[in-house]
Amino acid sequence: MQGLQAAKEKASSLFANKPLILKNQQYENFHVEQKGYDQMYDGEDLETPPSPERPPPRHIDKYVRAECPCLTARYTVALLACFGFSIMFGMRCNMSMAKLKMTEKHNTSSGVREDTPFNWSVSVESSIDSSYFAGYLITQVPGGYLASMYPANRIFGAAIFASAIFNMAIPGAMSLGPAAVVMLKVAQGFVEGVTYPSCHGIWRMWAPPMERSRLATLAFCGTYAGIVIGMPLSGVLTDYISWQTPFYFYGISGIIWYFLWLWLVFERPSKHPHISGKELAYIEQSLGTASQAAMPGFWSTPWKEFATSTPVYAIIVANFCRTWNFCLLVIFQSAYFNTRFNMQITESGFVGAIPHLIMTSLVPIGGMMADYLRKNNIMTTTNVRKLFNCGGFGLEAFFFVLVAYADNKYVATIELTLGVACSGFAISGYNVNHLDIAPRYASILMGLSNGIGTIAGFVVPIVIDYMTQEKDKLEKAITEWREVFLMGATVHFIGITIYGIFASGELQPWADPPPTTYDAPMKPISDQETTFSEQPSAPLKGSEPPAYGAIAPPRPPAPQQHVPNNPFVSGALYQAEPIQPPAESYQDLTDDGTY
């Protein structure tokens, strides 16, 4: 008896600091609910969380790890997506600058000469500007389905890579004729149409709910950063080298970006070979089982619910209004400064980039503010989305009215900068709203809303080219551009009204994934099932090491019957409990072989 007491005292001294044995509040961290032994952590050290399973490193990972210094995996995805959007929207600025160069007027001894290597009419220019959106419109909804059926990161990367290839082919197509250019622009829009839906597909797997706004806005601010860099850079390259240079520069940039994307970005956190265990656990636990639910097919998608949901219509209208004014600025902002205030190409490129530079800074700030208001329960998600969307639209519309009556280029630049910058807050409204109301269908809804919104991009070049046919005459240009900006303000006011009334930030009833079915409680294990010992019916012997490496005095043979809730007895049935019973010091053995 003294020997037994001495062994117990020795065991107590060895495990005095083991939190799992004597501090049972932490035991529940490693409990699993109604799962078999194969899903339990069977490591030797239970004081530290189990290391999550990761795929084996690729060949390149043996030399350079797939990670960015000082950045977590999810923010690496957001930053690279931002760069991808920057390249994509920078390519959109190439054509507008090339057209200004091709129609540039020069003063010569014989008078004013217009340099027109390609003598395109207004209808041809409108067709080229609109052709991109014709292809862009086609792949919006299909892009949402592709992002749900296949890895969304691969679709996003391949789309920008293909667009970069097409972009480098445009200068050669111009020498063949406008029909070849139209075909290439349609193809470019066709592949880029999947980018927004696939980006939402990426965030379905990577964005914790309380970080949706900041991660999504960080990625989407690349669209405005692309214009900030694309307008002046395209203007400089066009002015000082040739009008073909921007097409080649952005094409090569897109190819380089694609290889970085393939190296650093993975479909979901669990497939990242070098993500930290802490980040992986945080993302997967915050997303729960919603991101793991199988995506529906075409016929099982709730189309009727989409068609009868007012929050869906609110997002669609907001997307249409935003696309209208965004295309107005991307396509015609340089032309506005050039024809209204007689700015040179390089100057108009830099001035046109200033509003988007400020907006690029405000978009992620708006995302952080929106998440802060939601996380601290200062405002509901619905009110946050309405505040940011309607506030951004309203301020931009107000400054558009002022721009319409501006008669000085400096005043017009300041007013346009303030209006466009404030519109960056709207990205934290409608653009993230898909993930709020239906995270399971976010990529499909994004494709649907962005597809309908793209109609605005298709119509805007035609409408504004028609409205500004006499923009070369200053008196006419003043009136024509005034009508253009007043129309843009009216579009935003309509969007404010509809979104403010019908928008919602709450999960919709039809968006819930089907309930997860769990197995029935485990039956008493039979001789064929796995137990803690090789032979379930064999008693523990004193010479055998106790479970988990614990040191304990020799035990008498345990009875053949199962002892509930005691995994240290042979043949015991493990059942998860909410909290393990408080630990007690070692006592004499009871008749059934337990302590």
N, C-alpha and C positions, 0 to 999 in steps of 0.2 A: 504493500500500500504506500510505503514511503517512496519507493521507486516511481510509482505512478504519479504521486504528487510532485516529485522532483521533475519528471518529464513535462508535466503541465506547466510548472513554473518556467521551465526553459522555453517552452513554446510561447508562452505569454510574453516573455522578454524579447524573443525574436520578432514577434508580430505586433509589438506595442504601437509602432508607428504606421502600421498598415491601415490606410483609411477604409479599404473595402471590407476588412474583417471587423473592425471595431467602430467605424464611423459609417453606419449604414445609410446615412442620408445620401451618400454618393453612390450607393449600390444601384439605385434606380437608373443611373446614367447608362448602365450597360444592360439593363433589362430589355428584352424584346418581347413583343406581344404575340403569343400563340404561334411561335415558330419552332421548327424542328432544330435538331442539333446542328445540322449542316449550315444553318444560318446564324448560329451563335458565334461569338468571338471565342476562339480557342487558343489565343496567345498565352504566353507564359507570364507576362507581366500585366496584371489587371489594374495596376495603378494608373496607367496611361490609356487614353482612348485607342481603340483598334485602328490600325493604319488601313485606310480604304484601299480596295483593290483598284489597280490602274492597269491599262493596257501596256504591253511591253514597249520600251522605247523604239523608235524607228532608227534606221541606220544613221540619219543625220543627227539625231539626238545624242548619239554616243560621242559626238565631237562638240556640238553646240546645243545646249538645252533650249527647248521651245518656251522661252519666257523672256519678258522684258524687265530690265532692272527697275526696281522701285515701283512696279505696277503689278497689281493682282491680275489673275487670268481674265476676270470679267471686264476689267477696265482696259486690258490689252485688246480685247475684242471690240470694245466701244471705240477706242482710239483708232484702230485700224479700219473699222467701218467708217469713221469720220474721214480718214484719208481717202478711202474708196469713193465716198460721195463727193469729196472735193475734186478728185480727178474727173468723175463723171460729169459734174456740173461745170467744171472748167472747160471740158470739151464743148459744152453748149455755147460758150462764149467765143469759140474760134470763128464760127461762121459770121457772127454779127460784126466782128472786127475785120474779117476778110472782105465783107461787102463794103464797109466804109473805105477800105483801101482801094478796092476795085472801082469805086465811084468818086475817088478823090479828085478835087479840082486844083489845077495848077495855073498860076499866072505866068504867061509867056509874052513875048514881044508882039505876037499876033493876037493876043487876047487871052481869055480864060479857056483853058483846055481841060477837058474831063478825061481822066484816065480810066477807060472801061475795057479791060481785057476780055470781059464777058459781058456782052450787051444784053442784060436781062431786063425784061419788063417788070412792072409791079406785080402782075399776076404770076410770073415765074418765081419771083422772090417769095411771094406769099405761099406758093405751092411748096417751095423748098423748106420754108419755116414751119409749115403745117405738117409736112410729110413725117417728120420725126414723131409727132404726137399720134399720127395715124397708126404707126407701128407700136408705139408705147401703150396705146389704148387696148390693143388686141390681147396682150399677155398679162394684164393685171389680175383678173380672176384666175386664169390658169396658173399664174405665178404663185398665187396663194395655195393652190392645191399641190403644186410641185414642192413648195416649201414644207408642206405637211406630210408628203409621201417620201421625200428624199432629204438628205442632209441639207438644211437651209444654208449653211455656211458655204458649201460647195456651189450651190446655185448662185449665191450672191457673188462669189469670186469669179466664177466662169462668165457671168453676165458682163462684169466690168472688163474682163480680159477680152472678150469678143468685141465689145464696144471700142476698146482701144485699137484693135486690129482694123475695124471698119473706119475709124477716125483717120488712120494713116493712109487709107485708100482714097479719101475724099479729094485731095488735090489732083490725083490722076483722073478721077471721075469727072472733075470740072472740065478738063480738056476734051473729054468725050461728049459732053453736053449736059444740059440740066436734067434730062431723064435719068442718066446714070447717077447723078447726085441725089435725086429724089429716091431712087432705089436704095442707095446706101444709107440715107437718113432714115428711111422706113426700117431697114434692117437694124440700124443702131437703136432706134426706139423700141423695136421688137425685143431685143435682148435686154435692154435696160428696164423694160416694163416689169421684170420680175424682182428688181432690187428692193423696192419698198416692202412688198409682201414678204420676201425672204428675210429681210431684216427683222420684221416682226416675228417671223418663225425662229430666228436666232434668239431673240429676247424671251420667247416662250420657254426656252431651255436655260437661259443664262441670267435673267434678271429677277432678283428677289422682289416680291411685291412692293416693298417700301423703298426700292431703288429704281423702280421702273422709269420714273420721270427723268432722273438725272442720267441714267445710262442711255435711254432712248434719245434724249435731247443732245447728249454729247455726241452720239452718232449722227443725228440729223443736222447738227450745226455744221457738219461738213458740206452740206448743200450750199450754205451761205458763205462758208470759207472758200469754197470753190469759185464763187463769183468774185469774192474779194481778191483772190490771187489771179483768177482767170482773166478778168477784164483788163487790169493794167498789164499783166504779163503778156497777154495776147496782143495788146496794143503796142508794147515795146518790141516784141519779136516781129510784129508786122511792119512797124515803122522802120526798124533798123536793120532787119535782115530781109525777110520777104513774107508775103501773106501765107505761104505754105508752111512756114516754120512752126507756128503754134500747133498745127495738126500733127506733125511728127513728134514734137516735144511731148505732148500729152499722150500720144500713143505709146511711146517708149516708157513714160512714167507709169501708165496703166499696167504694162507687162511686168515691170519691176515690182510694183505693188502686189501683183497677183502671186508672185513667188513668196513674198513675205507673208501674205495671207494664208497660203497653203502650209507654211511652216509653223505659224503661231496660233492659228485658230482651229478649233475642233467643234464637232457637232454639238456636244454637250459636255458638262464638266466631268462626268464619269469617264469620258474617253480621252481626257487630257492626261498625258503621261507624267507631267511635272506639276500639276496643280497641288497646292498645299492641302493637307487633310482638313485643316480648319475651314478653309474657303469652300471646299467641296461639301463638307457637312452642312455649312451655313446655307449654301444655295439650295441643296436638295431638301433640307428640312423646311426651309421657308417656302419652297414651291409645293411641297407635299406630293400627293399623288396626282395632282391635276396635270402636271407636265408629262407624266408617264402614261396617261390615258391614250389609247389608240385613237388616231384621227379618223373621222368618219369618211365614208366614200361620198360620191356625188349625190346618190339618191338618199343617203341617210343624213345629209346636211339639212338643217332646219330652214329651208328657203322660205317657207310660209312665215316663220317667225321673223326672219330678216325683213320680209316685205311688210309686216305689220308692226314692227318695232319702231316707235318714234325716236328713241336714242340713236338707232342706226341712221335714220333719215337726218337727224341733226348733224351727225358726223359727216355724212355725204355732202350736205349743203355747205358745211364749213370747209370741207376739202375743196369743193368747187370754187368757192369764193377766194380761198387762199391761192389756188392755182391760177385763177384769173389775174390777180394783181402780181403774183410772182412772175408769171410769163410776161406780163406787161413790162416789168422792170428788167428782166434778163434780156429780152429781145430788143426792147425799144428805148431803154434808158440812155444808152450812148447816142442813139439817133436823136433823142430829145435834146440833149445838151449840145449836140453838133449842129442841128438845124435851128434850134430856138435861141442859142447863145453863141453860135459860131465857134465852138471849141474844136481844137484839133483832136486827132484820133487818140494820141497818147494821153492828152489832158483829160479828154472825156472818159477814157478808160480808168484813170486814177480817181477822178471825181465820182464816177459811177460806182467805184468799189467802196467808197467811204461808208455809205449807209449799211452795206452788208458786213463791213468790218465791225461796226458797233453791234449789229444784230448777232454776229457770230459770238461775241462775248456775252451777250445777254441771254442767248438761248440756254446754255448750260446753267447760268445763274438762275433763270426762271425754273428750270427743272429741280434744282436744289431747294429753292423756295417752296415749290409745290410739294415736294416730299416732306419738307419740314412741317408745313401746315397740316399735312395728313398724319404724319407720324406722331405729332404731339396733340392730335385731336383738337386743334384750333378751329379747323373747318372740315366739313365732310368732303369726301372725294368729289361728289357732285358739285358742290359750291366752289371747290378749288378749280375744277375744269371750266366751269362757267366764268369764274372771275378772270382767269388767265386768258381764255379764248376771246371773250367779249371785250375785255380790256385791251388786248393787243389789237384786235380788229378795229375797235372804236378809235384808238389813238392814231392808227395808220390812216383811217378814213378822214379824221379831222385834219391831219397834216396834208393829205392829198388835196383837200379843198384849198388849203393855203398855197400849195404848189401851183394849183391851177391859175391863181391870180398873181403869182410871183413875176416880177419884171426885172429881176437882177439875179445873175447866176450864183452869186454867193448866198443870197437869201434862199433861192431855190434849193441849193445844195444843203443848207442847214435844215430846212423844213423837210426835205426828202430823207435826210439822214435820221432825223428824229422819228419820222413816221415809220420808216422801214425798221429801225432799231426796236421800236416798241412792239412791232408785229412779231418779234421773236418770242414774246411771252405766249403767243397763241400756240406755239408748238407744244407747250406743256398743257394745252387744252385738248383740242380735237385730235392731235396726232398721236397722243398716248392713250386716248380714250378707248380705243379698240381693246387694249389689254385689260381695262377695267370692267367693261360690260361683258366680255366673252373671251377670256384668255385662250380657251381651247380653239376658238375660231378666229383668233386675232389675225393670222396671215390671210385667211380668206376674206375677212371683213376689210382688211387694209387693201387687198386687191380690188374688192368691190367699190369701196369709197374712192380710192385713188383712180380707178378706171373711169368712174363717172366724172371725177374731178378733171381728168385728162381731157374730157370734152372741151373744157374751158381753154386748155392749151391748144387744142386744135382750132378753136373758133377765134381766139384773141388775135393771132397774126392776120387773119383775113379781115376781121372787123377794123383793126387799127390801121392796117395798110389802106383800107377803103376810106377811113376817116381822115387820113393824113396824105392824101394824094397830092396836095399842093403845098407840102411842108417846105419846099425850097424857097417859097416866097414868105418873107418874114411876117407880113401882115396876116396872111392866111395861117402861118404856123402858130401864131399866138392863139388864134381862135380854135384851131384844130386840137392842139395839145391841151388846151383848157377843157375841151369836151372830153378828151380821153381820160384825164385825171378825175373829173367830176363823175364820169361813169364808173371809174374804179372805186371811188368813195361810196357811190350808191350800192354797188355790189356788196361791199363790206357791211353796210348798214342792214341790208337784207339778211346777211349771214348772222349778224348779231341778234336780230329779232328771233329767228328760227332756233338758233342754238340756245339762246337764253331761255326759251320756253320749253323746249323738248329734250334737251340733253340730260344725261344721267351718268353718274360715275359708279353705280352699284352693279354688282353681278346680276345679270338677267336670269330669270328662272329657266329659260330654255338653253342657257349656256352651261349649265352644270353637267359635268361628265357623268356617265352612268355610275351608280354606286358600286364600289369595289366589293366583290364577294370574297368573304373569308372562309377558310375551311372550318368545319365543325371542330369543337374542342377535341383534343387528342384523346384517343382511346388508350387504355392501358397497353403498354408496349408488350409485344410478344417476344418469343425467343429469337425470331428472325430480325427484329428491329434493332437499330443501333442504340447502345447504352454506353455508359461511362467505362465499362469494362468489356473485355472481349467476350466473356461468358456472363450473361445477365444473371444467371442463377447462382454463380459462384460467389462466395462471400469474400469480402476484403481480407487480405492477410496482412499480418503485421510487417512482413518483409516487403510488401508492395508500397511504393511511394503514394501517399494520399493525393487526391485531386489537386490540380493547380500548383503543385510543388509545395503544398503546406506540410509542415512538420507536426506530427501529432503522435500521441502514444498509441501503442498497438491496440487494435479494437478486437473485440470478440466477434465470432462469425455472426453476420446479420441474417435474419430470417429470410425465407424465400419470398415472403409477401412484399408488395410494393409499399414504400413508406412515402406518403404524399409530401410534396414540397421540400424534400431533403435530397438535394442532388449529390450529397457525399455518401449516400448509402447505395449499395449495388441495386440496380434495377429500379431506382427511384424515378418517378414521373415528374419531369420538370414542368412547372406551370408558372407563368409570369404573374406576379402580383403587383399592385400599384406601388407598394413600398414594402421592403423586406422588414420583418419584425426586428425590434431592437436587439443588438448583440448582447449577449450575456457572457459572463466569465465561465470558464470550463467547470462543469459539475461531474459528479460521478456518472458513469454510464447507466442508462436505464435498461429495462429488460429487453426492449426492442432493438438495442444496439446503437441508439442515438445519444447525443449528449443532452 
